[in-house]
Amino acid sequence: MFTFDIVLGLFGGLALFVFALQSMSSGLQKMAGKKARRVMEALTSIPIVGVLVGTFVTIVLQSSTLVTVMVVGFVNASMLNLKQAISVIMGANIGTTLTAQLVAFRVTDYWPVLAAVGFIVYFVFKQKKIKTTGHVVFSLGLLLLGMALMGDAMRPLRGDPTFESLMVTLSTTPLLGFLVGVLFTALVQSSTAATGVIIAMSTGGLIPLDAALPLILGTNVGTCITALFASIGTTVSAKRAAMAHVTFNVFGAVLFLVLLPQFRDLVLVVSPADDIPRQIANSHTLFSVINTLIFLPLITPFTKLVTLMVPGKETEGAKGPIYLDWNPVVMEKSPGVAISLAQKELLRMAEVAGHNVQLAMEGFLERDSKKLAHMHEQEELVDDLDKEISRYLAKVSQSDMGDELSLRHTGLLYAANDIERVSDHADNLAELAQYAIDENIVFNDIAIEELKELYTLVRAAYDTAIESLRTDDPALAATVSVLEDEIDAKEGALRSSHIGRLKEGRCSADNGVIYLDMISNFERIGDHSLNLADVPLGNL
């Protein structure tokens, strides 16, 4: 039956197929990954839109497993709610069938053309987008070569009595074929790769449709395993998203197993006669489309069912990162998604740091020690987030990011440091305010108004810088430079004014020290705001 040459050829072809699939996914992410992430983040609450988004993103990333793991991470980060996540997962199941459709059209003979064209485009052209296109075409050629190698390796099995007996068993015992499909897909962690092997076998006439259908149904369940692992240690909502994926596919698989004869007839109706590869690819697509059509109108009760299946209350993740997803699948295979999550966490950190500046100023003006104590608590959160974001970005840097993502990665590292320094200056302001309260040091109305004016300018510069970082808007970032010049000029004028008051004896030395230290800290916050604005401007 299986000789060493057959096993080596089969797994060699499978290895090349999986490698090419991941390489093609990497190239497609560079071409359209940013658009896919933005589409995912801007997802509306309309279920059919979620299905279309899931289909599109999966076609771009060429992995329903990766998309589902991303969805679990996005739910964990509160970027998607459960209903949105379920609709995206439905679309991911449809999108992942595209590769199977492609390889089923017997285009393996054209792998040398695709590989040659892709190689030439990649090495001859200098433009980044054209080179990436070459990368994708070359990877597609390798993928088809892997398919051809698997088909050639298994061709000697045709006519083998033992192998034919196995195929008869799978045909007459659908549950066994289903379990084999689940196990094999869980091992290779790719329903596309598992389907590719099945199609390769059918191309050589080794597997009949009756044996292939249960295997295909099994691949749809086996692909859920990675998402289940990704949900370990996440929020209750993220666990529910993973459970929705499992429930959706298991229910569909069981339904189609029960109605297997009718499913087979439908496949034959919509597929070319005597073309088993096309029939298998169509069965994969039909399963996902029909299952989605069943569940989509029932998405609200399905969401409630999943909520009952995974009980529990959500807890606030206020004491640590809530957006960072440490799952290796996201960090290694989709660094763009990881960097987007890091930016979300960074913006949260920036919001806390800005609130710290506000608390310090309000504590000073209102002589409120409770606000100052709250500020010190939040300063610890900023420090923790700075460490975690830096550690996360260091881990992401080990993946292949490309020039654009590398620049963005570097910018976020610099931004995290500047935001942390803004919070440090807020801490300094709080300490000065507490000292003024403890020593009963009072400032005159002129000094108070001057500090308010400077604070207003500083908050405008900081808030504008953060908004430019959020929207990646260079025009908005450019206005920070103007505000920072105003801050410098204001700080110099206030310093001269206060020194004049000191000379005239209109304020004490204690007042003077606190006042000058406060305007100095405000001026430094303005400097860090300018540094933050350099990120969207690309001045790194």
N, C-alpha and C positions, 0 to 999 in steps of 0.2 A: 504493500500500500504506500505509505509515506516513506520515501527514502531520504537520505541526508541531502541529496542534491535538490529534491523537491522542497524540503523544509527550508533549506538555505535560500533557494530562489524565491520562495514565497515571502519569507521574512525580510529578505534583502529588498524585494520590490515594495513591501509594505513600509519598510523604513524610509525608502526614497520617497514614497507617496506622502507619508506623514511629514517628512522634512520639507518637501516641496510645498505642501499645504500651508505649513507654518511660515515658510519663506514668502509665499504669495500673500498670506494674511498680513505679514509685516509690511510688504510693499504697498498693499492696498490701504493700510492704515496711514502710511506716509502720504498717499495720494488724496485720501478722503477721510482719514480718521478724525481730523479736527471737526469737519462738518458733521460726522456721525455723532461725536460727543456733544456738539452744540444742539443737534436735533434731539438727542436723548435728554439733555438738561432742560430743553424748552418744551418738553412733552406736555400736552394738554390732558384734560381729564376725559376726553372723548375716547372710548375704548377702541373704535375702528382706527383712530389715528395712532393709538399705541401699537396695534397690530402692524400697521404700515411702517411705523418707526422700527419695530423689532425686525421686520423683514428686511428693511433697507440696511440697518446696522449690521445684521448678520451676513448679508451679501457682501458688505464692505469688509467685515472682519473675518469672514469665511470660517466662523466657528460659533455654533449655537451655545456650546459649553461656555465659551468666553463671555458671550453676551449675557447668558444667565448668571454667571458669576458676577459680572458687572452690575446686573440688576439687583442682586442680593446686596452688593456693596452700596449701591445708590439708595436702596431702602434703608440699609443700616445707617446711612448718613442723612436720612430724612430728605433726600432729594427726590424720591418717588414715593407715592403712597402705594398701598397693597394692590388696589384696583389697577393703577397704572402699570405696576410691575407685572401683573398677570397678563394684561393685554400685550405687553412687550414680549413676554415669554411665548405667547401664542404665535406672534409674528416671527420670533426666532426659529421656531419649529418649521415654519414655511420657508424661511430664507436659507436654511441649511440644506435644503433639497436641491439647490441650484447646481452644486458641483456634481451631484449624482446625475442630474439631467445632462450635464455637459459630457461626462465621461461615457454615458450610455449611447452616445451617437457615433460610437466606433471611430473616434478621431485619434486613437492611439498611434496610428500610422504616421500622423503628422507631427509627432513630438520632435523629430530632428529639425523641421522647419521652424517651429516655435522656439526651440532652444537656440538655434543659430541666429534667428532674427533678434531675439531678446539679448543674446550675448553681444551682438554687433551694436545694437542701440545703446546698451549699457556702457560699453567701452569707447565708443566713437563720440557720442554726444556729451557735451559738458553741462548743459542745462539740467538742473536738479530734477525737474518734473519729468523730462524726457528719459533721464537715466532711471528714474523710479519705474516708469512705464516698461522699460527694458527689463528691469528686475522682475516685474510681475509676469511678463510674457515668458521669460526664461524659466521662472518657477513653474508656470503652467506646463511648459514643455517637459520639465523633470517630473511633474505630477503624472502626465500621460505616459512617460517612460516607466514610472513605477507601476502603473496599471498594466502596461504591456509585459513587464517582467513577471508580475504575478500571474498573468494569464499564461505566459509561456511555461512558467515553472510547474503549473498545475495541469498542463495539457496531457502529460503521461498518465494521469489518473483516469482519463477517459477510457472506459471499457474495463477498468479494474473492478472485479466482482465485489471486493470488500467495500470500496468507496461507493459503488452503486447501491449496495445494501444499506449503507449509511444514509444515502440520499432518500431511499425508500422509507427508512425509519423516520427521517425528518418530515417527509411528506405525509406519512400516515399518523404521526404523533406530533401535532402542531405545538403542544405545550413544551415538548423537549426542544424543538427548534427555537421557540421563544426564549427559553432559559439560556440556550447557547448564545443567542444574539445579545441577551442582557449581559452575560458574563464577558463575552469577547469585547463588547463596546466599553464596559467598565474598565477592562484592562488597558485598552489602547486610548481611552478617554477621548474618543472622537467618533460620533455616529457617522460622520462623513467617511472616515477611514474604514470603518466596519462595512458600510454600504459599498465602498469602493472594492473591497475584497469580494463581496457577494456578486457584484456586477462582473468583476474579473473572472470569477468562476463560471458565471453564466455565459460569458463571451466564448469560453472554450467548450461550451455545451456540457459542463460538468454538473450543473444544478438546475433542476426544473423549477418552474414557477411555484408549484405547490410546496416545495421545500424552502424556497426563498422568502415567501410571504411571512411565515412565522419569525424567521430570522430578522427581517426588516422591522417587524413590530417590536422585537426584542431590543433592537438598536435604539429605538426611541425611549425605552425605559432605562437602558444602560447608561445613556448620556446624562441622566439625572444625578448620578452618583457624585460627580465633581461638585455640583451646586450644593448638594447636601453637606459635603465636607466643608465647603466655603462658608456655610451658615453657622458652623460650630463657633461658639463664643461671640456671636453677634446679637443684635437686639431681637426682641420677640417678632417685630415686623419682618426682619430679614429672614428669620427662621420660617415665617409664614410664606414668604415669597418662594423659598426653596421647596417647601411642602406643596405649594400650589403647582410648581413645575412637575413634581413627582405625581401628584394626584391627577393632573391634567393628562399626562402621558400614560399612566397606569390605567386610568379609566378608559381612555381611547384604545389602548392595546387589548384590554379584556373584551371590550365591546366588539372590536374587529376580529378577535379570536373566536368569539361566539358566532359571529356572522361571517366567518371565513369563506364559505362557499359563495355567498353573495358578493363579498369584497373581491374575490377572485374574478367573478363574472364582470363586475364593474371595471376592473383593471383591463380585462381583455377587450371590453367595449371601446375604451378610450385609447388603446395601444395598438400598434401595428401587429398583425399576426406573425407568428414565428420569429419575433424579435424579443427574446426574453430580457436582454439588458434594458431595453426601453420599458418593458412591462414592469421590471423591478424598480426602475427610477420613477415611473409614474405611480407605482404603489406607494412609494415613499412620500411623494408629493400629495397624493390623494389622502393619505392618512392624516397629514398635518392640516390640510385645507378643510377636510370634513370635520375633523375634531374641533378645529377653531370655529367652524360654522355652528357646531352644536353648543359650544361653551360660550361664545360671544354674547348671544342674547341673554344668557343666564349668568353673566359675570358678577352682578350684584349679589344674588344668592350664593354663588360659588365663593365669593370673597367672604361672606358671612360663615360659610361652611368651613373654610380654611381657618378662619379666626377661632371657631369652636374646636377645630382639630389641634390647634397650637394655642392653648390658653395662656394667659399671663398678662401682666401690666407692663407698659413701657416705663422705663426709668429715665430720668434726665441725665444726660452725659455731661453735666456742667463742670465736672472736676477733671476732665481730660479730653483728649481728642474725640470728636464724634464723626468726623468725615474720613479720616485716614483708613484705608483698607489694606491690610498687610498681606492679603492673600497673594501667594506667589504667581498665580495665574494672571492676576491683574498687573502686578508689578513687573513681571518679566515679559509677558506677551503683549501687554497694552500699556506701555509707559505713559502714553498720552492721557489715558484715563486716570492713571495714578497721579500725574501732575495736576490734572484738573481737580482731583480730590484734595491734593495738597494746597492748591490755591483757595479752595473753599475753606479749608481749615485756617489758612493764613488770613483770609478776610474776617473770619470769626475772631481770630487773635487780634486783628487790627481794631475791630469793634470794641473789644474789651479794653484794649490799650487807650483808645479814644475816650471811653467811659471813665477810665482811671484819671485822665487829665481833667475831665469834667468834675469828678468827685473831689479831686484835690482842690480845684478852684472853688467849688461850692462849699467845701469844708472850711476853707479859708474865709470866704465872705460871710458865711453863716455861723462861723465859729462852732462847727458841728463835729465833734470828735468821732461820732458813730460813722459818719460818711468817710472820714479819714481811715478808720479801722477797716471799713468795707473795702476801701481802695487797696489797702495793704494785702487783704485776702486775695483780691483779684490780681494783684501783681504776681503772686505765687502761680496763679493759673497761666498768666502770660509767659512766665519763665518755663513752666512745664511744656506749654504748647511750642515754644521756641525750640526746646530740646527735641521734642518728638517730631516736629516738622523737619528739622535739620537731619535727624536720624533717618526719617522716612525718605527724604530726598537723596541722602547718601546711598541708601539701598537701591532706589530707582535708578541712580546714575550708573549702576552696573549693567543695565540693559541697553540695547541698541536704540538710541533716541533720534538720531539725525540732527542736523544743524539747528533747525527751527526749535525743536523741543529742548535741545541742549541750552540754547540761549534763554528760553523761558525758564528752564530749570535753574540756571545760574541767577537769573533775576529774582526768583522766589527765595533763593538762599540769602541774597543780599537784603531783600525786603524783610525777611524774618528777623534779621539782625537789627535793622533800623526800627522796626516796630517794637522790638524788645527794648531798645534804647529809649524810645518815646515813653514807654511805661516806666522805665527807670527814672526818667526826668519827672514823671508824674509822682513817683515815690519820693523824689527829692522835694517836690513842691508840697507834698503832704506832710513831710517831716518839718518843713519850715512853718507850715500852717499850724501844726500841733505845738511847736515851740512858741509861736505867737500866742496861742490859747493858754498854754501852761504858764507863761511869764506875763500874761495879761498885757501884751503889747498891742496898742491900738494905732491904726493908721488914719490919717485925715482923709477927708472926702476927695481931695485932689488925687492923692496917691491911689485910692481905691478905683477911681474912674480911669486913671491911666492904666492900671493893671487890667481892668475890664476891657479896655480898648485893645491892648496887646493880646489878651487871651482870645478875643473875637477874631483878630487877624490870624492867629496861630491855628485856631480850630478850622477856619476857612481853608487855610493852606493844607492842613492835615486831611480834612474830609475830602477836599478836591483830589488830593494825591491818591487816597484810598479808592475813590470812585473811578479815577482814571485806571487804577490797577484792576478794578472789578470789570470795567468795560473795555479795557485795553485800548483806550482812547488817547492818542498822542496829542490831539488838539487840547483836550482838557488838561493833560499833564503839563503842557507848555504854560498854562496860566499859573501854575504853582510857582514858577520862577519869578513872575511878577509879584505875587503875594509875598514870597520870601524876601525880595528886595524891600518891600514895604515893611516887613517885620524887622529887618536889619536897621532900616532908617528909623523906625519907631523906637527900637531898643536903644539906639544911640542917643536919640532925642530925650528919652525918658531918663537915661543914665545921667546926661548933662543936667537935666532939670532937677533930678533928685540931689545930685552933688551940690547944686546951687542952694537947695533948701537946707542941706546939712551945713553949709558954710554960713548961712543966715540964721542958723539955730532954730529953724522951724520944725525940725524933727530930730529924734534922738539917734544915737549911734546904733542902737539895737534895731530901730526901724530901718535904718539905712542898710544894714547888713542883710536883713531879711528881704527887703525890697529889691536890692541889687542882685541877690541870689535868685530871686523869683524871675526877674526879667531875663537873667542869663539862661535859666532853664527853659523859659519860653522860647528864647532865641535858638537854643539848641534843638528844640522840637521842630522849629521851622526848618533848620538845616536837614534834619532827618526826613522831613516831609519832601524836601527837594530831592533827596536821594531816592525816595520811593517813586517819585514822578519819573526818575530816569529809567525805570523798568519798562513802562510802555513806550518810552521814547527810544529805547534801545541803547542808551548811553551807559553801558556797563564796562 
